[in-house]
Amino acid sequence: MISPAYLKKGDKIGIVASARKVSEAEMDPGISLLKKWELEVVPGESLYKEDHQFGGTDLERANDLQQMLDDPSIKAVIFARGGYGTLRIIDQLNFNAFRKSPKWLIGFSDITVLHSHIHPFQIETLHAKMLLNFTKNEASSEALRQALFGELKKYEHTPHPLNRQGIAEAELVGGNLS
């Protein structure tokens, strides 16, 4: 698997609403936390747009995500929230630039279609919390920060007597779709 580069202070992180609409009030706490991590926050052009339940029209959302995928200065993209909508734009996206310059894509729920689409490229993505939920659990936000900045923890525990000792290596693929 290809791992995008870990983030460092001053890196740009894009925010996209590829599915349901969001408000500034919903995004402000998460944006504040990203800034505390000393990241430069780049909101997508259609982040606060509205088209029925969606964060803009299909074309606006696709263009927003495409711009983030193509921009080599953006080192990660965190999705604002889930909800049905990313599936509607996935076939409009071009992943050529992204494949040449991978970046972390962070989200779950509806964003699973994006993870599943990228998986055959052998590029790692993060099935993790989205900006809407960023401040609801400080421990999970801190774990995400550590993962993005390459401060991964090593977990050790006492094995069950029936476990076999050894080392295992495998791909982990997660996700959920409605």
Backbone as CSV, one residue per row, in Angstrom:
resi,resn,N_x,N_y,N_z,CA_x,CA_y,CA_z,C_x,C_y,C_z
1,MET,0.845,-1.187,0.000,0.000,0.000,0.000,0.886,1.244,0.000
2,ILE,0.402,2.279,-0.654,1.081,3.569,-0.686,0.504,4.415,0.443
3,SER,1.369,4.906,1.305,0.936,5.774,2.390,1.203,7.223,2.011
4,PRO,0.187,8.081,2.040,0.459,9.501,1.838,1.426,9.990,2.923
5,ALA,2.108,11.082,2.660,3.045,11.637,3.639,2.285,12.072,4.888
6,TYR,2.920,11.857,6.041,2.323,12.343,7.283,2.300,13.864,7.254
7,LEU,1.325,14.428,7.950,1.202,15.878,8.000,2.250,16.474,8.931
8,LYS,2.541,17.736,8.694,3.402,18.504,9.592,2.771,19.874,9.774
9,LYS,3.165,20.575,10.800,2.615,21.893,11.071,2.770,22.777,9.836
10,GLY,1.719,23.524,9.541,1.722,24.406,8.390,1.151,23.786,7.132
11,ASP,0.942,22.466,7.107,0.368,21.813,5.928,-1.082,22.252,5.737
12,LYS,-1.529,22.158,4.493,-2.903,22.512,4.150,-3.793,21.278,4.215
13,ILE,-4.967,21.460,4.836,-5.983,20.418,4.867,-7.268,20.995,4.283
14,GLY,-7.820,20.317,3.278,-9.043,20.776,2.634,-10.266,20.211,3.324
15,ILE,-11.358,20.959,3.252,-12.637,20.506,3.800,-13.653,20.517,2.666
16,VAL,-14.306,19.393,2.460,-15.286,19.249,1.380,-16.570,18.645,1.941
17,ALA,-17.693,19.148,1.466,-19.001,18.558,1.769,-19.462,17.845,0.501
18,SER,-19.040,16.614,0.325,-19.377,15.868,-0.887,-20.747,15.219,-0.818
19,ALA,-21.396,15.344,0.326,-22.697,14.718,0.503,-23.688,15.756,1.051
20,ARG,-24.111,15.591,2.281,-25.117,16.486,2.867,-24.551,17.867,3.165
21,LYS,-25.455,18.820,3.248,-25.092,20.210,3.533,-24.666,20.374,4.993
22,VAL,-23.870,21.408,5.240,-23.440,21.767,6.586,-23.506,23.280,6.734
23,SER,-23.515,23.723,7.982,-23.508,25.150,8.272,-22.156,25.549,8.856
24,GLU,-21.874,26.840,8.830,-20.639,27.341,9.435,-20.605,27.006,10.921
25,ALA,-21.747,27.134,11.597,-21.802,26.848,13.031,-21.420,25.397,13.322
26,GLU,-21.793,24.487,12.425,-21.446,23.072,12.613,-19.965,22.820,12.370
27,MET,-19.358,23.571,11.470,-17.964,23.344,11.089,-16.957,24.097,11.966
28,ASP,-17.373,25.226,12.557,-16.441,26.081,13.302,-15.663,25.365,14.405
29,PRO,-16.296,24.524,15.234,-15.509,23.855,16.282,-14.406,22.958,15.711
30,GLY,-14.719,22.203,14.667,-13.717,21.338,14.043,-12.621,22.132,13.368
31,ILE,-12.989,23.211,12.697,-11.996,24.066,12.047,-11.056,24.661,13.086
32,SER,-11.608,25.078,14.220,-10.773,25.619,15.302,-9.767,24.584,15.791
33,LEU,-10.201,23.337,15.898,-9.290,22.286,16.347,-8.194,22.036,15.317
34,LEU,-8.540,22.006,14.035,-7.520,21.834,12.994,-6.486,22.959,13.058
35,LYS,-6.950,24.167,13.334,-6.032,25.306,13.455,-5.153,25.173,14.698
36,LYS,-5.692,24.611,15.763,-4.877,24.356,16.959,-3.777,23.341,16.653
37,TRP,-4.049,22.452,15.720,-3.039,21.482,15.280,-2.020,22.155,14.362
38,GLU,-2.200,23.453,14.126,-1.330,24.275,13.293,-1.364,23.855,11.822
39,LEU,-2.556,23.473,11.377,-2.782,23.181,9.961,-3.448,24.391,9.321
40,GLU,-3.169,24.594,8.045,-3.831,25.653,7.290,-5.098,25.063,6.691
41,VAL,-6.228,25.582,7.088,-7.522,25.061,6.674,-7.941,25.719,5.356
42,VAL,-8.302,24.878,4.376,-8.744,25.356,3.061,-10.163,24.835,2.826
43,PRO,-11.174,25.677,3.092,-12.549,25.232,2.838,-12.819,25.133,1.345
44,GLY,-13.545,24.107,0.948,-13.949,23.983,-0.441,-14.887,25.118,-0.822
45,GLU,-14.895,25.462,-2.087,-15.721,26.583,-2.554,-17.209,26.368,-2.304
46,SER,-17.653,25.127,-2.304,-19.087,24.863,-2.116,-19.413,24.363,-0.709
47,LEU,-18.483,24.524,0.223,-18.653,23.942,1.560,-19.991,24.311,2.199
48,TYR,-20.415,25.542,2.097,-21.646,25.958,2.772,-22.813,26.152,1.801
49,LYS,-22.681,25.634,0.601,-23.786,25.747,-0.358,-24.874,24.743,-0.007
50,GLU,-26.033,24.940,-0.632,-27.180,24.085,-0.333,-27.969,23.823,-1.614
51,ASP,-28.236,22.566,-1.851,-29.115,22.151,-2.935,-29.959,21.009,-2.384
52,HIS,-31.142,21.333,-1.922,-31.999,20.392,-1.195,-31.231,19.901,0.029
53,GLN,-31.006,18.596,0.168,-30.276,18.062,1.321,-28.758,18.098,1.131
54,PHE,-28.306,18.421,-0.074,-26.894,18.320,-0.421,-26.129,19.623,-0.201
55,GLY,-24.825,19.502,-0.106,-23.926,20.642,0.031,-23.598,21.229,-1.327
56,GLY,-24.597,21.653,-2.059,-24.431,22.152,-3.416,-24.932,21.134,-4.416
57,THR,-24.924,21.524,-5.684,-25.352,20.602,-6.738,-24.314,19.491,-6.891
58,ASP,-24.685,18.443,-7.591,-23.731,17.364,-7.862,-22.484,17.924,-8.539
59,LEU,-22.667,18.803,-9.506,-21.530,19.380,-10.224,-20.650,20.222,-9.298
60,GLU,-21.261,21.029,-8.433,-20.480,21.852,-7.494,-19.672,20.980,-6.538
61,ARG,-20.300,19.938,-6.012,-19.605,19.057,-5.068,-18.490,18.282,-5.765
62,ALA,-18.758,17.816,-6.976,-17.731,17.085,-7.732,-16.556,18.008,-8.060
63,ASN,-16.840,19.222,-8.502,-15.770,20.176,-8.817,-14.945,20.505,-7.581
64,ASP,-15.606,20.665,-6.443,-14.923,20.964,-5.187,-13.948,19.850,-4.808
65,LEU,-14.452,18.625,-4.830,-13.604,17.486,-4.483,-12.493,17.311,-5.512
66,GLN,-12.802,17.499,-6.784,-11.781,17.366,-7.830,-10.651,18.367,-7.612
67,GLN,-11.006,19.586,-7.268,-9.990,20.614,-7.018,-9.067,20.194,-5.868
68,MET,-9.643,19.644,-4.818,-8.837,19.191,-3.671,-7.955,18.004,-4.058
69,LEU,-8.497,17.077,-4.842,-7.718,15.914,-5.275,-6.542,16.327,-6.152
70,ASP,-6.753,17.343,-6.976,-5.741,17.759,-7.951,-4.680,18.692,-7.381
71,ASP,-4.981,19.405,-6.320,-4.076,20.424,-5.777,-2.953,19.764,-4.967
72,PRO,-1.711,19.804,-5.463,-0.614,19.145,-4.733,-0.255,19.833,-3.412
73,SER,-0.719,21.064,-3.213,-0.417,21.740,-1.943,-1.339,21.277,-0.816
74,ILE,-2.468,20.651,-1.169,-3.382,20.100,-0.163,-2.842,18.729,0.224
75,LYS,-2.532,18.539,1.509,-1.911,17.297,1.975,-2.918,16.302,2.549
76,ALA,-4.133,16.782,2.828,-5.194,15.909,3.350,-6.532,16.561,3.042
77,VAL,-7.561,15.732,2.936,-8.923,16.224,2.748,-9.783,15.545,3.796
78,ILE,-10.443,16.357,4.608,-11.388,15.811,5.582,-12.785,16.185,5.119
79,PHE,-13.673,15.233,5.187,-15.026,15.456,4.715,-15.874,16.012,5.849
80,ALA,-16.757,16.937,5.490,-17.563,17.652,6.479,-18.524,16.715,7.199
81,ARG,-19.167,15.846,6.446,-20.141,14.914,7.024,-20.499,13.868,5.982
82,GLY,-21.253,12.908,6.400,-21.721,11.873,5.482,-23.099,12.204,4.969
83,GLY,-23.876,11.179,4.743,-25.184,11.341,4.141,-25.091,10.992,2.676
84,TYR,-26.154,10.554,2.105,-26.166,10.143,0.713,-25.727,11.315,-0.172
85,GLY,-24.810,11.098,-1.088,-24.413,12.158,-2.011,-23.096,11.900,-2.718
86,THR,-22.118,11.313,-2.048,-20.825,11.057,-2.679,-20.984,10.031,-3.799
87,LEU,-21.855,9.068,-3.597,-22.131,8.067,-4.627,-22.603,8.726,-5.928
88,ARG,-23.301,9.841,-5.808,-23.836,10.535,-6.982,-22.747,11.213,-7.809
89,ILE,-21.559,11.445,-7.214,-20.508,12.183,-7.932,-19.259,11.355,-8.224
90,ILE,-19.161,10.154,-7.680,-17.922,9.370,-7.779,-17.480,9.148,-9.230
91,ASP,-18.415,8.918,-10.122,-18.057,8.644,-11.520,-17.647,9.891,-12.293
92,GLN,-17.840,11.060,-11.714,-17.427,12.311,-12.356,-15.984,12.686,-12.003
93,LEU,-15.385,11.975,-11.052,-14.058,12.337,-10.549,-12.945,11.673,-11.354
94,ASN,-11.856,12.397,-11.497,-10.656,11.901,-12.163,-9.567,11.779,-11.102
95,PHE,-9.007,10.599,-10.959,-8.036,10.340,-9.896,-6.586,10.331,-10.382
96,ASN,-6.328,10.779,-11.611,-4.961,10.745,-12.141,-3.985,11.557,-11.298
97,ALA,-4.309,12.803,-10.996,-3.412,13.646,-10.199,-3.281,13.108,-8.774
98,PHE,-4.380,12.631,-8.230,-4.356,12.061,-6.874,-3.423,10.851,-6.810
99,ARG,-3.454,10.028,-7.833,-2.596,8.839,-7.848,-1.122,9.228,-7.918
100,LYS,-0.811,10.336,-8.587,0.577,10.798,-8.674,1.022,11.489,-7.394
101,SER,0.087,12.108,-6.688,0.392,12.845,-5.463,-0.663,12.520,-4.407
102,PRO,-0.590,11.302,-3.809,-1.613,10.884,-2.847,-1.655,11.787,-1.618
103,LYS,-2.829,11.890,-1.058,-3.034,12.654,0.174,-4.026,11.883,1.037
104,TRP,-4.063,12.191,2.297,-4.995,11.529,3.194,-6.418,11.988,2.887
105,LEU,-7.337,11.047,2.735,-8.764,11.313,2.617,-9.417,10.735,3.860
106,ILE,-10.165,11.574,4.585,-10.630,11.226,5.928,-12.148,11.340,6.008
107,GLY,-12.810,10.245,6.347,-14.250,10.258,6.528,-14.793,8.846,6.639
108,PHE,-16.103,8.746,6.871,-16.751,7.435,6.951,-18.168,7.575,6.410
109,SER,-19.008,6.629,6.689,-20.392,6.622,6.232,-20.427,6.705,4.711
110,ASP,-21.032,7.729,4.156,-21.159,7.888,2.707,-19.799,7.963,2.013
111,ILE,-18.775,8.360,2.725,-17.431,8.504,2.161,-16.827,7.123,1.872
112,THR,-17.443,6.070,2.379,-16.963,4.715,2.124,-16.891,4.417,0.628
113,VAL,-17.787,4.987,-0.160,-17.734,4.756,-1.607,-16.415,5.288,-2.173
114,LEU,-15.908,6.374,-1.634,-14.633,6.933,-2.067,-13.475,6.028,-1.643
115,HIS,-13.498,5.562,-0.397,-12.469,4.627,0.069,-12.447,3.380,-0.811
116,SER,-13.620,2.851,-1.102,-13.710,1.630,-1.910,-13.220,1.865,-3.336
117,HIS,-13.469,3.036,-3.867,-13.021,3.354,-5.219,-11.495,3.483,-5.280
118,ILE,-10.904,4.009,-4.229,-9.458,4.250,-4.191,-8.674,2.995,-3.804
119,HIS,-9.292,2.087,-3.096,-8.596,0.883,-2.617,-7.834,0.140,-3.720
120,PRO,-8.389,-0.065,-4.908,-7.619,-0.766,-5.961,-6.350,-0.020,-6.389
121,PHE,-6.270,1.277,-6.109,-5.055,2.035,-6.431,-3.931,1.741,-5.436
122,GLN,-4.259,0.993,-4.378,-3.292,0.648,-3.332,-2.795,1.890,-2.587
123,ILE,-3.678,2.880,-2.405,-3.369,4.100,-1.652,-4.178,4.072,-0.364
124,GLU,-3.512,4.310,0.754,-4.192,4.309,2.043,-5.085,5.534,2.191
125,THR,-6.248,5.323,2.803,-7.161,6.390,3.192,-7.534,6.129,4.646
126,LEU,-8.186,7.079,5.275,-8.564,6.912,6.672,-10.088,6.878,6.827
127,HIS,-10.597,5.724,7.196,-12.005,5.564,7.544,-12.107,6.052,8.981
128,ALA,-12.365,7.358,9.124,-12.292,7.993,10.443,-13.349,9.087,10.552
129,LYS,-13.402,9.689,11.706,-14.432,10.692,11.982,-14.339,11.872,11.034
130,MET,-15.484,12.492,10.815,-15.558,13.646,9.928,-15.616,14.920,10.765
131,LEU,-15.470,16.050,10.101,-15.362,17.319,10.802,-16.583,17.615,11.664
132,LEU,-17.763,17.231,11.234,-18.982,17.457,11.998,-18.884,16.867,13.406
133,ASN,-18.196,15.749,13.536,-18.105,15.038,14.820,-16.787,15.298,15.549
134,PHE,-15.996,16.217,15.062,-14.635,16.377,15.547,-14.514,16.647,17.029
135,THR,-15.384,17.444,17.579,-15.217,17.830,18.982,-16.118,17.031,19.918
136,LYS,-16.786,16.012,19.403,-17.674,15.221,20.253,-16.920,14.225,21.133
137,ASN,-15.717,13.869,20.749,-14.923,12.924,21.527,-13.455,13.307,21.368
138,GLU,-12.909,13.949,22.398,-11.540,14.451,22.314,-10.516,13.337,22.103
139,ALA,-10.746,12.183,22.722,-9.779,11.085,22.598,-9.690,10.585,21.159
140,SER,-10.830,10.464,20.481,-10.774,9.973,19.102,-10.207,11.039,18.166
141,SER,-10.469,12.316,18.448,-9.862,13.385,17.642,-8.351,13.379,17.822
142,GLU,-7.898,13.172,19.036,-6.454,13.119,19.293,-5.830,11.902,18.621
143,ALA,-6.524,10.779,18.618,-6.012,9.589,17.927,-5.888,9.850,16.427
144,LEU,-6.845,10.558,15.854,-6.768,10.904,14.432,-5.581,11.837,14.184
145,ARG,-5.401,12.830,15.053,-4.265,13.733,14.905,-2.954,12.949,14.923
146,GLN,-2.824,12.029,15.863,-1.611,11.222,15.962,-1.390,10.401,14.697
147,ALA,-2.461,9.832,14.154,-2.340,9.044,12.923,-1.899,9.930,11.762
148,LEU,-2.492,11.111,11.639,-2.159,12.018,10.530,-0.737,12.561,10.628
149,PHE,-0.254,12.756,11.841,1.080,13.319,12.043,2.152,12.241,12.239
150,GLY,1.767,10.979,12.055,2.740,9.891,12.146,3.184,9.574,13.555
151,GLU,2.369,9.896,14.516,2.685,9.619,15.921,1.909,8.387,16.378
152,LEU,2.029,7.343,15.591,1.252,6.136,15.857,1.677,5.481,17.151
153,LYS,0.687,5.002,17.866,0.946,4.324,19.126,1.100,2.827,18.885
154,LYS,1.856,2.214,19.753,1.980,0.761,19.720,1.157,0.219,20.886
155,TYR,0.279,-0.689,20.582,-0.581,-1.267,21.604,-0.086,-2.653,21.963
156,GLU,0.011,-2.904,23.241,0.381,-4.225,23.731,-0.637,-4.657,24.771
157,HIS,-0.921,-5.940,24.772,-1.839,-6.471,25.767,-1.445,-7.908,26.073
158,THR,-1.925,-8.399,27.163,-1.657,-9.774,27.551,-2.491,-10.691,26.664
159,PRO,-1.848,-11.620,25.978,-2.604,-12.491,25.077,-3.438,-13.512,25.832
160,HIS,-4.497,-13.924,25.212,-5.325,-15.001,25.744,-4.515,-16.291,25.634
161,PRO,-4.662,-17.215,26.562,-3.883,-18.458,26.523,-4.062,-19.276,25.238
162,LEU,-5.181,-19.113,24.541,-5.395,-19.865,23.308,-4.861,-19.144,22.072
163,ASN,-4.414,-17.900,22.237,-3.835,-17.173,21.107,-2.491,-17.773,20.733
164,ARG,-2.159,-17.680,19.461,-0.839,-18.100,19.008,0.058,-16.874,18.935
165,GLN,1.263,-16.992,19.458,2.224,-15.898,19.399,2.749,-15.773,17.980
166,GLY,3.071,-14.560,17.575,3.651,-14.356,16.259,3.342,-12.980,15.713
167,ILE,3.688,-12.800,14.491,3.475,-11.529,13.812,2.580,-11.792,12.612
168,ALA,1.610,-10.939,12.422,0.697,-11.061,11.280,0.739,-9.769,10.485
169,GLU,0.554,-9.901,9.196,0.513,-8.739,8.328,-0.615,-8.946,7.335
170,ALA,-1.461,-7.915,7.187,-2.607,-8.038,6.280,-3.140,-6.657,5.961
171,GLU,-3.925,-6.574,4.915,-4.629,-5.341,4.603,-5.882,-5.282,5.429
172,LEU,-6.215,-4.089,5.889,-7.434,-3.875,6.652,-8.341,-2.967,5.822
173,VAL,-9.531,-3.457,5.507,-10.473,-2.698,4.718,-11.753,-2.590,5.531
174,GLY,-12.177,-1.360,5.783,-13.396,-1.152,6.544,-14.368,-0.308,5.759
175,GLY,-15.546,-0.142,6.283,-16.478,0.752,5.618,-17.910,0.465,5.997
176,ASN,-18.765,1.371,5.561,-20.196,1.188,5.734,-20.917,2.030,4.700
177,LEU,-21.984,1.494,4.191,-22.838,2.207,3.251,-24.290,1.993,3.668
178,SER,-25.131,2.970,3.376,-26.551,2.777,3.698,-27.224,2.038,2.557
